[in-house]
Amino acid sequence: MPPQNLRGWIFDSHAARHGVRLWVLDESGRCHELLDPWRPVVRVAARGEAGARAENLL
């Protein structure tokens, strides 16, 4: 299915298991649920005790 355009306002968004879930309210008042398969990347560079603490947190 080719991509479609949706015009409206982001009503809500939150992290989902496989990406970010968006709820968009269109110009007619209908709500659309969208899933963007996005995964954040966190990079940390630290040495010594700071590096060990960062590794434990991640």
Secondary structure, DSSP 8 states (H G I E B T S, - for coil): -------EEEEEEEEETTEEEEEEEETTS-EEEEEE-----------HHHHHHHHHH-
